[in-house]
Amino acid sequence: MRFVSTRGDAAPATLSEAIAAGLAPDGGLYVPEQLPVLALADFEGRQSLPQIAARLLRPFFEGDALAAELDAICEEAFDFPAPLRDLGDGTFLLELFHGPTAAFKDFGARFLAACLARLRSGSEKPLTILVATSGDTGAAVGGAFHGMPNLRVLILYPDGRVSPRQAHQLGAFGDNVRALRVAGSFDDCQALVKRALNDAELQSRVPLSSANSISLGRLLPQMSYYAKAALDHFRAHGEKLNFAIPTGNLGNALACILARKIGLPIGEVLLATNANDVLPRFFDGGDYVPQASTATLANAMDVGAPSNFERLRWLYPDEDALRTSFRAISVDDATIQDTIQEVWDRHLFAICPHTATAIFALDSLALDGSWAVAATAHPAKFESIVEPLVGAKVAPPPALAELLARPSHTDPVPADYAVLVEVLEGD
């Protein structure tokens, strides 16, 4: 299979080339030249997440140098669960926070790291993974690539706009992982990363790739946990499972949408955002108008220009068809707080602010059928928000606790491209 740019001005690439590059040469995002179609029979006898992932992803790897390694990559990357917690009344919580950095982004980051470690074996120059983060991506990428030879990670995050525990994680890896706290917003960080990835002269001196959700190597594997949840539900109940998904840069939601397009038994996909309402305004009939991002309690979704909207438009080139295919709900901070309290009162467990947006969006619409809410991060990463609301301590899982016990260091920088280039060339 070959991969093309959403902007149509770049030569087709192999999967390995698309993963290694991150961004297409014309500034677009890589997408499959054509989507495969799979049937339920293709997954018979495949029950575990790595088994389902390997079958789901095999058509994308066909003919590529990594094809023979796919089973091993899936076993290596997906060595933790993504359980469905039954909340009753046809509602489930898809818990995506059981990985080493307690966020759903561990799945894609570990898969990408496993791919790039194989692709870069024996390379003369180290590859720098450049990543902008609004909270969880940077830690997942740092954890996935930490200690890998011939690979280094540079994380950019908006200073003061991530939770204290998220910030600590970002600076706790050391070795081949470095974090920069940028005087600006996530959009500033993302713009710096995209500019560097599009800078051919810089790339000739410092080979770069991306681990943001613009990376095909992160997007494709994220289909896997939706596929497993949908298959498990269909086998047990004989019906499609619908999903309510918190979203900022649209990567996690797009993975679910792609899985549905390929043929998995997935019903509706409901999008939930925080006060950054670019997507809800579009799906309510307005123009798609990126805006400066606003800081919220659900900080990992503080995105004013969702990169993967470009891929969504590729999937749905007819704008009217796109608008009628999805609903998106914006949730403000006060409602996020109320929802965290209500879930605690109802179920006696805590949720993170991002998960709260999807739970509120689902509850507000009173939709039919069975629904799974994507729980994207462990609430202990946001203890300063969650604990006062629920009146109880939220213990971090062991892997997160170990990270928080390490010393942490990050470097302050302005939102200045020249400074980023200096850092990249100086390391």
Helices and strands as residue ranges (DSSP letters): E 3-5, H 15-21, E 30-32, G 40-43, H 49-61, G 67-69, H 70-77, E 84-88, E 91-95, H 105-119, E 127-132, H 137-145, E 151-158, H 164-170, E 177-183, H 186-197, H 200-205, E 208-210, H 216-219, G 220-222, H 223-237, E 241-246, H 251-262, E 266-273, H 278-283, G 299-301, H 309-315, H 319-325, E 327-330, H 333-347, H 353-365, E 371-375, G 379-382, H 383-390, H 398-404, E 411-414, H 417-426
